[in-house]
Amino acid sequence: MEAIGLSVDDIGGAAIKAAPKKRAPRPPKYQIEVDGEMVQWTGQGRMPTVFKNQLEQGKTMEDFLI
């Protein structure tokens, strides 16, 4: 850089990138009580096993809406 006459100040903010902002966690959309414990799910990602088991027994996701 010195050979061609550039300094760190010439580069400026081009080399520095701001870290991406993390989004806030999504609120739960579904919940079910199993053995006295509440299991909540946002509806995103892999479905928890307790919900899957209930769906196989004939329930619908609307039964678990919060």
Contacts in CASP RR format, 6 or more apart in sequence:
PFRMAT RR
TARGET T0000
AUTHOR 0000-0000-0000
METHOD contacts of the structure
MODEL  1
MEAIGLSVDDIGGAAIKAAPKKRAPRPPKYQIEVDGEMVQWTGQGRMPTV
FKNQLEQGKTMEDFLI
1 7 0 8 1.000
1 8 0 8 1.000
26 42 0 8 1.000
26 44 0 8 1.000
27 42 0 8 1.000
28 40 0 8 1.000
28 41 0 8 1.000
28 42 0 8 1.000
28 66 0 8 1.000
29 41 0 8 1.000
29 42 0 8 1.000
29 43 0 8 1.000
29 65 0 8 1.000
29 66 0 8 1.000
30 40 0 8 1.000
30 41 0 8 1.000
30 42 0 8 1.000
30 43 0 8 1.000
30 51 0 8 1.000
30 61 0 8 1.000
30 64 0 8 1.000
30 65 0 8 1.000
30 66 0 8 1.000
31 38 0 8 1.000
31 39 0 8 1.000
31 40 0 8 1.000
31 41 0 8 1.000
31 64 0 8 1.000
31 66 0 8 1.000
32 38 0 8 1.000
32 39 0 8 1.000
32 50 0 8 1.000
32 51 0 8 1.000
32 54 0 8 1.000
32 64 0 8 1.000
33 39 0 8 1.000
34 50 0 8 1.000
39 48 0 8 1.000
39 50 0 8 1.000
39 51 0 8 1.000
40 66 0 8 1.000
41 47 0 8 1.000
41 48 0 8 1.000
41 51 0 8 1.000
51 61 0 8 1.000
51 64 0 8 1.000
54 63 0 8 1.000
54 64 0 8 1.000
55 61 0 8 1.000
END
